[in-house]
Amino acid sequence: MLKSMARGVKDGALAISIKAYLNDKLKEYGEVVDCSINTAKSRFTVQAMLKGEQETVSATIERYEVESEEDERFIKLIEFSSSRPWLTLLLNKLFAGKRYKIPSAVSKLL
């Protein structure tokens, strides 16, 4: 029970950090209004209000892997889903199987 509560706190802090990071990087496209992460299931969901959209759009990394090399950490994105079929196809085509360096501020929370 205590372990799952601690994981929930950690996941919440991680989601806040990632939300701020994404809002900084993607501000020209819209705003991330909510995000959640489940590190136990390697799953991450973002709700965003994109410019030109009437409703929020959700996108989920259904599975990811965290890899370490020396003092750096990377995230490998495995599979995506979203509230828009075209977006699911695009995300899987462009990002599935790719690896990205995790910013140090976020990496400390993993």
Buried (B, 14 or more C-beta within 10 A) or exposed (E): EEEEEEEEEBBEBBBEBBBBBBBEEBEEEBBBEEBBBEBEEBBBBBBBBBEEEEEBBBBBBBBBEEEEEEEEBBBBBBBBBBEBEEBBEBBBEEBBEEEEEBEEEBBEBE
